[in-house]
């Protein structure tokens, strides 16, 4: 896993965990990471990650019909 160093202005009042979750949830939303990969990136369990997605404006449900069909078939 790569490590990225960010220089965040002091005026930005967010915890480090918020930054991790913001990046992980965006990569998950864009389909770059699975929920498990994104959860690991954020330092959370998969369940905790999924439960927090709504706070970051990300849905756990895909908007793709093929993904929905696959999810139903695998349920």
C-alpha positions, 0 to 999 in steps of 0.5 A: 500500500502506498503512503501519501503525505498531505499538507493541510492548512491549520484552518481546516478543522477535520480529524485525520480519520475524516480525511481518510474516510473522505478519500476512501469513500470517494474511491469507493464511489468511483469504483476504484476500490471495493468496500473492503479495500476502502474500509481498510484504507480508512482504518475501519471494519467493512461494516463500520465503513458502510455505516458511515458512507451516508455521512459522506454523501455516498450510497452503498447502492450502485446506480448501474443496472448490471451491478444491481442485477449482480447484487440481486443474483448474489444475495 
